[in-house]
Amino acid sequence: MHLVREKDSGRLQYDWFLNDEQTVYMVRETYQDSAGMLEHISNLGNTLGTLLDVYDLTVEVFETPPREVVAALKDFAPTVYSPYQSLEKLST
């Protein structure tokens, strides 16, 4: 969390959730754009390798990612959910 807070400039949201049994973590990340996501992946560096030694990782992408993001995530075999329908947030 500290690494993300200090280094990621394109992050909009970075939340960790833990189930009741404390056996499954879910991390929800959103970025301003694909450059922000690529920056995050780069910033994690060795920390990501350490996490992968401890945790199983499943990656889900909720957007149609550009080629650069697909390439950066290819080793994680992400499930990609392309936009279908949404309600835009109404400004007040």
Residue pairs with C-beta under 8 A, 6 or more apart in sequence:
1 14
1 16
3 43
3 44
3 47
4 11
4 14
4 40
4 43
7 39
7 43
8 14
8 36
8 39
8 40
8 43
9 36
9 39
10 31
10 32
10 33
10 35
10 36
10 37
10 39
10 40
11 29
11 30
11 31
11 32
11 36
11 40
12 30
12 31
12 32
12 36
13 28
13 29
13 30
14 27
14 28
14 29
15 27
15 28
15 29
16 25
16 26
16 27
17 25
17 26
17 27
17 28
18 24
18 25
18 26
19 26
25 55
29 37
29 40
31 37
31 40
34 65
34 66
34 68
34 69
37 69
37 72
38 68
38 69
38 72
41 48
41 72
41 73
44 51
51 57
57 76
58 79
59 73
59 76
59 77
59 78
59 79
60 78
60 79
60 80
60 81
61 69
61 73
61 78
61 79
61 80
61 81
62 81
63 80
63 81
63 82
63 83
64 80
64 82
64 83
65 73
65 80
